[in-house]
Structure formats: structure tokens, C-alpha cells
Amino acid sequence: MAQPGYKKEERTGILSNIRDKASPVFNYNKKIRDKGNKFVIDQFNQYKKEASDAGKSYEPLAKNNTSNFEKMFGESNFSNKMGEIKYGLQDAGGYLYNLAREGAGFGTDVALGGIGALSDVVEEYGQQQFGIGDGAEGVGKANWTAYEDLAGGLAQKLPKFASDWLGPPTDMGTDAKYAGLNYSPFSTRNDGSQPGKNFYDSWKSASGFNTQANKDRINMLTEKDMKSYTPDVAFPEYKSWLNSDEFKSYDPAVQTEMLSDRKALFNSWYDETLKRKKSGFDSKNEWKVAAPDYSKFASQDYQNDMLSKYGKYDLENYDLNPSIYSPYEDISVNLNLANNDYMEAYKAAGGFENADPNEIGYPTEFDYGFFDRSPVEGGPGLTTAENDRAVLGFMKPYNYNTPEADTYANNLVHLIPELIFGSKGLTLLGDKFNKGFQGVKGSRAAREIFPGMLQYGSDSFGFATDANAVGKKAKAINFGKFVLNNFRRKGGQFAAAGATADYYSDQ
């Protein structure tokens, strides 16, 4: 799993374009279907434009970075051009550095994931056999949620047999979307139930809210509201009542009798309205007094519930600071759908429209299982890019000289050479390392544990094939062994260890 906490602008190497939701790769299928080869042409035209924009963006930098000689005797076009070339070469070198850095990060993810899976199995074995250790942790609910949501999202576009196999997405996003309603004591579902009211009433009892001190405070606020509801304030409401269906429902003769003494009618209506208003004022003022503490409790309950069900909570698709629904427009009470550290950074970044979890960092309490490499595990807070680099030992990414150069570096067209040269380069380095590793004492045991990482050359170990079989018969006889041996060498040992650990973690 790619470690959380990297900023969007840091994604400047392998897989950067795939990760970026703004990248055209996300709309590839649709554009190909709708426009055919025009998509490819458009992408290369965009590539040319971004390359040109990046080159031109160096001009003002070069002009504003003159030497002392030029300041005395005037700028030279040659000097400016050399300055532009200098900045361009810096960014080209920075791109290669970022590529290597991200490739190293990807390789570290794979290696640490495999080691984590293996250590989980060892932990479980020690716990089962000797009663030591904590047992298997598994891959973590957050990862399963990510898989289910990704697979479920894809499934919606596939035939039914495929969608049934992949399954639906989780309800994590729906829970976030309706949190403001679900925790509201004033909302009613279609079936007539009021889970928010039940939760609110339970909180009042459990929190000790129903004290005499709070009752006195509510009564004081209600009396103030009652006094402010003077006849003058009420009169427009009275006039509306005269035109209401309620008044018109009376017999015409009764209406005429009531209107014969308008003062008495108003006084009677006003007294009855005050009685009804008191109940409404009491409800409003109770909410005014209780809501701040209730919202904190509800926010924490939401986070705990999400972590329990999904191992994480939604950070991107919905506002994390929604208002709890109430009929009182002058009382605004909001939920915090993430921990306090995240919400502080979220609000500072400008809220839903501007906040990006890749820039803020990810809550440390997310359950990544043995993939978790957060500096702080299990508690509130954030794992940021800086913390992540400290854990992984990576240097900071190269920041391009201009925004145009940054845009150009992340163009979709760069994905192709990144994947080709990146994979070839990693394979070459791996092969060189593995070849030298063969002569190290005890290396056989390491290769058996991590054959996908440490095996070099042909299948020199694994399930033995039948050497006596020849021709088509040989292929048929040895096919299963061939598949298993290569599965192990291509990362299958990680998958097997992870599946085993996850199995035990659910026992």
C-alpha cells in the first residue's frame, strides 16, 4: 500500500499520473469511446503546449537573476538564454531524482508489506504455539474498505456476473453524507423512526445533562424569549392566522361572531399562542444549551463507528464539518467527521473545496494492519509527509522552478517512459544485486522466504519438475509446478503470507 501523507505536488514519478484524479488517464476509456484517436492527438498536443509553457516560464526567472557584471553594463540576451537553460536542466535533473525517489518508495512499500505479512504470520505462530506475541494483525480494515470501494466502483460498469463477484462498494461515503441528519434529534426517516432523537436522549441521560442547573438555564432563556414575544411582534403572525385554513375551517357564523370583537379575539389567540410557543422555546433553548457538548460526543461516536466498520472514515467526498440538521436557523451546530488535528488543518486549508488529505496527512488511527508504518499507531493525530519521510528515510522531493515545469513533469505522456524505464531499471538493479547475493552464506534461506525479491535467473529451486517428461506431455505434467514457482517469484509469497495473517486475525 502506498503510504499516506504525500502531497499532490510530490507525486512526480512512477504512478504519479495514475494517482492524480485530475489526470486524463481517469477519463481514458470514455474519451476513447467518444472521440477515438482524437484523445491521443489531444494528449500529445497538450504535451507540446505544456513543454512550451515550461520553457517560456524560465524567461522571467533568467531576466530577474542577473550577474553583477550585467547590472553594471546591461543584460545580454546570451546570458538570459543560458539562465533559462540552467533552470531547465535543473528541472530535468530534478525530474529524474523524483522518479528515482518514487521508485524507491514503491519498492519500499512492497518490501515492507512483505516483511509485515511474514512477521504477522510469525507472531500468530508464536501466539498459537507458545502463547507469546500479539498474534496476527491482518491487512487492516482500511485496506479492505479501499479494495471494496475500488472494486465496487468498477463493478457498476461491468456485466452482472462480474459485478456480483466483485461486490458493491461500502456504505462509508453514505454514512458521511447523511451524518448531519443521522445525528439530528429532529430528523425522521421514511419509516417513521428517529434514531437521532433516540441517540440524543440516550446521551442526555448518560452525560448527566438533565440537571437542575441546566433546567434553570433553559427556563431563564425561555422566559426571555417569552418576554420578547410581545403583542406587536405577534400581530403579523395573527394576521396570517386570520387567512389560514385553520380559521377558515370554522363555521361562517362562528367566524362572524369571533370577528365582532377583534380585540378579544386577538387576546384569546395571543394567550393560546404563548402557551404553544413556550414548548417550542423550551425545545429550542434546550438544543442551544446541549448542542455544543452533544456535537462533540456525536463527532467522536461517528469516528469510532466508522473505524469499527471500515477501519477509516471518508476524507474527500463530503464536507467534514456539516451542520446537524435542526429547525432553528439561528443555532448552527456542526459535526467534526475527523479527528481534531485533521479538522484543524482542514479548516485552515479552506474546508471542503480546498482541503486535500494528501497535503494535510492521514489520521494515524486508521487501521492499515501490518501495512501501517505511521510514527504513532492507534492514537489520534496525523501522519504527514514529513513524518513519513522520517520513517522511510527519504529525502524531500525536488520542487520545480515554476508551476509550468511542475505541470509538464506530471503530463500523462511521461507515464509511458516512466513505466518502461522505471521497471527496466528496477529489474536491472535487482538482477545485479541478486546475482551477487547468490554467493552470500545463508542466502538460500532468504531466497526461500522472499523468492520474488531475491531469486535470480531460472527456477533453481521451488517445486521440482519432472525431468523425464518430454514434449507436450512435459508441459502438461509440469504446468502446475511452473505456475506455482512463478507465482512465488512474482510476489505470491507476500499474498500468501498476507492471506494467512488476515485469516488468523479474523479468528
C-alpha positions in Angstrom: 0.0 0.0 0.0 1.3 3.4 -0.8 1.9 5.2 2.4 -0.4 8.1 3.1 0.8 11.6 3.7 2.4 12.6 0.4 1.4 15.9 -1.1 -0.2 16.0 -4.5 2.7 18.0 -5.9 5.2 15.4 -4.7 3.8 12.8 -7.0 6.2 13.3 -9.7 7.5 9.9 -10.6 6.2 6.4 -11.3 2.4 6.1 -11.0 2.0 9.9 -10.4 -0.4 10.3 -13.2 -2.5 7.3 -12.2 -2.9 8.6 -8.7 -3.9 12.1 -9.7 -7.6 12.3 -10.1 -7.2 15.3 -12.3 -5.2 13.3 -14.8 -6.7 12.5 -18.1 -6.0 8.8 -17.5 -9.1 8.6 -15.4 -11.2 9.6 -18.3 -9.3 7.5 -20.8 -12.0 4.9 -21.6 -14.7 7.4 -22.0 -12.7 9.6 -24.3 -11.5 6.8 -26.4 -15.1 5.6 -26.8 -16.4 9.0 -27.7 -13.6 10.5 -29.7 -11.3 7.6 -30.7 -7.8 8.6 -31.7 -8.6 12.2 -31.1 -7.8 11.6 -27.4 -4.3 10.5 -28.2 -3.8 13.5 -30.5 -5.2 15.9 -27.9 -2.8 14.5 -25.3 0.3 15.0 -27.4 -0.9 18.5 -28.3 -1.3 19.2 -24.7 2.1 17.7 -24.0 3.7 20.1 -26.6 1.9 23.1 -25.2 2.9 22.2 -21.6 6.5 21.7 -22.8 6.5 25.1 -24.5 4.9 26.8 -21.4 7.5 25.3 -19.2 10.3 26.6 -21.4 8.8 30.1 -21.5 8.3 30.2 -17.8 12.1 30.3 -17.3 12.4 33.6 -19.1 11.3 35.9 -16.3 13.5 33.9 -13.9 16.6 34.4 -16.0 15.9 38.1 -16.5 15.5 38.7 -12.8 18.6 36.8 -11.9 21.3 38.9 -13.5 25.0 38.9 -12.5 26.8 41.9 -11.0 28.5 42.5 -14.4 25.2 42.7 -16.2 23.8 45.1 -13.5 26.7 47.4 -14.3 26.9 47.1 -18.1 23.5 45.9 -19.1 21.9 42.5 -19.7 22.8 40.2 -22.5 20.5 38.0 -24.4 23.1 35.3 -24.3 23.3 35.4 -20.6 19.5 35.2 -20.2 19.3 32.2 -22.6 22.0 30.5 -20.5 19.9 31.2 -17.4 16.9 29.6 -19.0 18.9 26.6 -19.9 20.3 26.4 -16.4 16.7 26.3 -14.9 15.6 23.8 -17.5 18.5 21.4 -16.7 17.8 21.7 -13.0 14.2 20.7 -13.5 15.2 17.8 -15.9 17.6 16.5 -13.2 15.0 17.1 -10.6 12.5 15.0 -12.6 14.9 12.1 -12.7 15.6 12.4 -9.0 11.9 12.4 -8.2 11.4 9.4 -10.5 14.1 7.5 -8.6 12.7 8.7 -5.3 9.2 7.5 -6.1 10.5 4.2 -7.5 12.4 3.7 -4.2 9.2 4.5 -2.3 7.3 2.0 -4.3 9.9 -0.7 -3.8 10.0 0.1 -0.1 6.2 -0.3 0.1 6.4 -3.7 -1.5 9.3 -4.9 0.7 7.9 -3.6 4.0 4.5 -5.0 3.1 6.0 -8.4 2.5 8.0 -8.2 5.7 4.9 -7.1 7.6 2.9 -10.0 6.3 5.7 -12.5 7.2 6.1 -11.1 10.7 2.4 -11.3 11.2 2.4 -15.0 10.4 5.4 -15.5 12.8 3.6 -13.5 15.5 0.5 -15.7 15.1 2.5 -18.9 15.2 4.3 -17.8 18.4 1.0 -16.8 20.0 -0.7 -20.1 19.0 2.1 -22.4 19.9 3.9 -20.7 22.8 1.4 -18.0 24.0 3.8 -15.2 23.2 3.3 -12.2 20.9 0.1 -10.4 19.9 -1.0 -12.6 17.1 -1.8 -11.7 13.5 -2.9 -8.2 12.8 -4.0 -8.8 9.3 -4.0 -6.3 6.4 -6.3 -4.0 8.2 -9.9 -2.9 7.7 -8.9 0.4 6.0 -7.2 -1.6 3.2 -10.2 -3.9 2.8 -12.5 -0.8 2.6 -10.3 0.7 -0.1 -10.4 -2.5 -2.1 -14.2 -2.9 -1.7 -14.8 0.7 -2.8 -12.5 0.4 -5.8 -13.8 -3.0 -6.9 -17.4 -2.0 -6.2 -17.0 1.2 -8.2 -15.6 -0.7 -11.1 -18.3 -3.3 -10.8 -21.0 -0.8 -11.5 -19.7 -0.6 -15.1 -19.4 -4.4 -15.7 -21.9 -7.1 -16.5 -23.9 -8.5 -13.7 -21.9 -11.7 -13.3 -18.7 -9.6 -12.8 -20.4 -7.1 -10.5 -21.9 -9.9 -8.4 -18.4 -11.3 -8.0 -16.7 -8.1 -7.1 -19.5 -7.0 -4.8 -20.8 -3.5 -4.0 -18.9 -0.5 -2.6 -19.1 0.1 1.2 -21.5 2.5 2.8 -18.7 4.6 4.2 -19.5 7.5 1.9 -23.2 7.3 2.6 -22.6 7.4 6.3 -20.5 10.6 5.8 -23.1 12.2 3.6 -26.0 11.7 6.0 -24.2 12.2 9.3 -25.8 15.6 9.8 -29.2 14.0 9.5 -28.5 10.8 11.3 -27.3 12.5 14.5 -30.1 15.1 14.4 -32.8 14.7 17.1 -35.2 16.5 14.8 -35.0 14.3 11.7 -37.4 11.5 10.9 -36.8 8.6 8.4 -39.2 7.4 5.9 -40.2 4.5 8.1 -41.1 6.9 10.9 -38.1 6.1 13.1 -36.0 8.7 14.8 -32.5 7.2 15.5 -31.0 10.7 16.0 -33.6 11.5 18.7 -33.0 8.2 20.5 -29.3 8.8 20.4 -29.7 12.3 21.7 -32.0 11.2 24.5 -29.5 8.5 25.5 -26.7 11.0 25.5 -28.7 13.4 27.8 -29.2 10.6 30.3 -25.6 9.2 30.1 -23.9 12.6 30.2 -25.8 13.9 33.2 -27.2 16.7 31.1 -30.6 16.5 32.9 -29.5 18.6 35.9 -31.4 21.3 37.7 -28.7 23.8 36.7 -29.4 23.2 33.0 -33.2 23.3 33.6 -32.8 26.6 35.3 -30.7 28.0 32.4 -33.2 26.7 29.8 -36.2 28.3 31.8 -34.3 31.6 32.0 -33.7 31.6 28.2 -37.4 30.7 27.6 -38.7 33.5 29.9 -36.5 35.9 27.9 -37.9 34.7 24.6 -41.5 34.8 26.0 -41.0 38.4 27.1 -39.6 39.3 23.6 -42.7 37.8 22.0 -44.8 41.0 22.6 -48.2 41.6 21.0 -46.5 43.9 18.4 -44.2 41.0 17.4 -47.1 38.5 17.4 -49.5 40.7 15.4 -48.2 39.8 11.9 -48.5 36.2 12.8 -52.1 36.8 14.0 -53.0 38.4 10.6 -51.6 35.4 8.8 -53.7 33.1 11.1 -56.9 35.0 10.0 -56.2 33.9 6.5 -55.1 30.4 7.4 -57.1 27.2 6.7 -57.5 26.7 10.5 -59.5 29.9 10.8 -61.4 29.3 7.6 -62.4 25.9 8.8 -64.8 27.4 11.4 -68.5 27.9 10.5 -69.1 31.3 8.8 -71.4 32.3 11.6 -68.7 31.5 14.2 -66.2 33.5 12.2 -68.5 36.5 12.1 -69.1 36.2 15.9 -65.3 36.0 16.6 -64.6 39.0 14.4 -67.3 41.1 16.1 -64.8 41.7 18.9 -61.4 41.8 17.3 -59.6 42.9 20.4 -60.9 39.9 22.4 -60.2 37.6 19.5 -56.6 38.8 19.4 -56.1 38.5 23.1 -57.5 34.9 23.1 -55.3 33.9 20.2 -52.3 35.6 21.8 -52.7 33.7 25.1 -53.1 30.3 23.4 -50.1 31.1 21.1 -47.9 31.9 24.1 -48.7 28.5 25.6 -47.7 26.8 22.4 -44.7 29.0 22.0 -43.4 28.1 25.4 -43.0 24.4 24.4 -41.2 25.5 21.2 -38.9 27.9 23.1 -38.1 25.2 25.7 -37.1 22.8 22.8 -35.0 25.5 21.1 -33.2 26.6 24.2 -32.5 23.0 25.3 -30.8 22.5 22.0 -28.9 25.8 22.4 -27.6 24.6 25.7 -27.0 21.0 24.9 -25.8 21.1 21.3 -22.1 22.1 21.7 -21.4 19.2 24.0 -23.6 16.9 22.1 -21.9 17.6 18.8 -18.5 16.7 20.3 -19.9 13.4 21.6 -21.6 12.7 18.2 -18.5 13.6 16.3 -16.4 11.1 18.3 -19.2 8.5 18.1 -19.2 8.8 14.3 -15.4 8.4 14.1 -15.4 5.4 16.3 -18.3 3.8 14.4 -16.5 4.4 11.1 -13.2 3.0 12.4 -15.1 0.0 13.7 -16.9 -0.8 10.5 -14.4 0.4 7.9 -11.1 1.0 9.6 -11.2 4.6 8.3 -13.6 7.4 7.5 -14.2 9.4 4.4 -11.9 12.4 4.0 -12.6 13.5 0.4 -16.1 13.2 -0.9 -18.2 15.1 1.6 -17.9 18.1 3.8 -16.3 17.0 7.1 -17.8 19.9 9.0 -21.6 19.5 8.3 -24.3 21.2 10.3 -26.5 19.0 12.4 -30.0 19.5 11.0 -32.4 21.5 13.2 -35.4 23.7 12.6 -33.6 26.6 14.3 -31.7 28.6 11.7 -30.2 30.9 14.3 -28.5 28.0 16.1 -25.7 26.4 13.9 -24.0 23.3 15.4 -21.5 21.4 13.3 -20.0 17.9 13.4 -16.3 17.2 13.0 -16.1 14.0 10.9 -12.3 13.5 11.5 -10.0 13.8 14.5 -9.2 17.3 16.0 -5.7 17.5 14.4 -7.1 16.8 10.9 -10.1 19.2 11.3 -7.8 22.0 12.4 -5.7 21.6 9.3 -8.8 21.0 7.2 -10.4 24.3 8.3 -7.1 26.2 7.9 -6.8 24.9 4.3 -10.3 26.3 3.4 -12.6 23.4 4.1 -14.2 21.0 1.6 -13.5 23.0 -1.5 -9.7 23.3 -0.9 -8.5 20.8 1.7 -6.6 17.8 0.3 -5.8 14.8 2.6 -2.6 14.3 0.6 -1.4 17.7 1.7 -2.7 17.5 5.2 -1.7 14.0 6.1 -3.9 11.0 7.2 -5.3 10.2 10.6 -3.0 7.8 12.5 -5.9 5.8 13.9 -6.8 4.4 10.5 -6.4 0.6 10.6 -3.9 -0.3 7.9 -2.9 -3.5 9.8 0.6 -4.8 9.0 0.9 -2.1 6.2 0.8 0.6 8.8 4.1 2.5 9.1 2.8 5.5 10.9 5.1 7.0 13.5 2.2 6.9 16.0 -0.1 3.9 15.9 -3.6 3.6 17.2 -3.9 7.2 18.5 -5.3 10.5 17.2 -3.1 12.8 15.2 -1.8 12.8 11.7 0.9 11.1 9.7 2.3 13.8 7.5 4.7 13.7 4.5 7.5 14.9 6.9 6.8 12.1 9.4 6.6 9.6 6.5 9.9 10.6 5.1 11.4 10.3 8.6 10.1 6.7 8.9 11.2 5.7 5.4 14.5 7.6 5.3 13.6 9.5 2.1 14.8 13.0 1.2 12.5 15.8 0.3 11.2 15.8 -3.2 12.6 18.2 -5.8 10.4 21.2 -6.3 10.3 22.6 -9.8 11.4 26.1 -10.5 8.0 27.1 -12.0 4.4 25.8 -11.8 4.5 25.3 -15.6 7.5 23.0 -15.2 5.7 21.1 -12.4 2.6 20.7 -14.7 4.9 19.5 -17.6 6.6 16.9 -15.4 3.3 15.4 -14.5 1.9 15.2 -18.0 0.3 11.9 -18.9 2.7 11.3 -21.8 5.5 10.9 -19.2 3.8 7.9 -17.8 4.9 5.7 -20.7 8.7 6.2 -20.4 8.3 6.2 -16.6 6.8 2.7 -16.6 9.2 1.4 -19.3 12.5 2.8 -18.0 11.4 2.6 -14.4 10.5 -1.1 -14.5 13.5 -1.9 -16.6 15.8 0.0 -14.4 14.5 -1.6 -11.2 14.7 -5.1 -12.8 18.3 -4.5 -13.9 19.4 -3.3 -10.5 17.5 -6.2 -8.8 19.1 -8.7 -11.1 22.6 -7.3 -10.4 22.0 -7.4 -6.7 20.5 -10.9 -6.8 23.3 -12.3 -8.8 25.9 -11.1 -6.3 23.7 -12.3 -3.5 23.8 -15.9 -4.6 27.3 -16.5 -3.0 26.4 -15.0 0.4 26.3 -17.6 3.2 22.7 -18.4 4.2 21.2 -16.7 1.2 19.3 -19.8 0.3 17.0 -19.4 3.3 16.4 -15.8 2.4 15.6 -16.7 -1.2 13.1 -19.3 0.0 11.3 -16.8 2.2 11.3 -14.0 -0.4 11.7 -15.7 -3.8 10.1 -12.9 -5.7 12.6 -10.4 -4.4 15.8 -12.5 -4.1 15.7 -15.2 -6.7 17.8 -14.6 -9.8 17.8 -16.4 -13.1 16.0 -19.6 -13.8 13.9 -21.7 -11.5 16.8 -23.1 -9.5 14.6 -24.0 -6.6 11.0 -24.5 -5.7 8.8 -27.4 -6.7 10.9 -29.8 -8.7 9.7 -30.5 -12.3 9.6 -33.9 -13.9 12.8 -34.0 -15.9 11.9 -37.3 -17.7 8.8 -35.9 -19.3 9.2 -34.6 -22.9 7.2 -32.7 -25.4 3.6 -31.6 -24.9 3.3 -34.2 -22.1 6.1 -32.4 -20.2 4.3 -29.1 -20.4 1.0 -30.6 -19.1 2.8 -32.5 -16.3 4.9 -29.6 -15.1 2.3 -26.8 -15.8 1.0 -26.6 -12.2 4.5 -26.6 -10.7 5.6 -23.9 -13.2 2.6 -21.7 -12.2 3.3 -22.1 -8.5 7.0 -21.5 -8.8 6.5 -18.3 -10.8 3.6 -17.2 -8.5 6.1 -17.4 -5.6 8.7 -15.4 -7.6 6.3 -12.7 -8.6 5.2 -11.7 -5.2 2.9 -14.6 -4.4 4.8 -15.2 -1.2 3.6 -11.8 0.0 0.0 -12.6 -1.0 0.1 -16.0 0.7 1.6 -14.5 3.9 -0.9 -11.7 3.9 -3.9 -14.0 3.3 -2.7 -16.3 6.1 -2.2 -13.4 8.5 -5.6 -12.0 7.6 -7.3 -15.4 8.1 -5.8 -15.7 11.6 -6.6 -12.1 12.5 -10.3 -12.9 12.0 -10.3 -16.0 14.2 
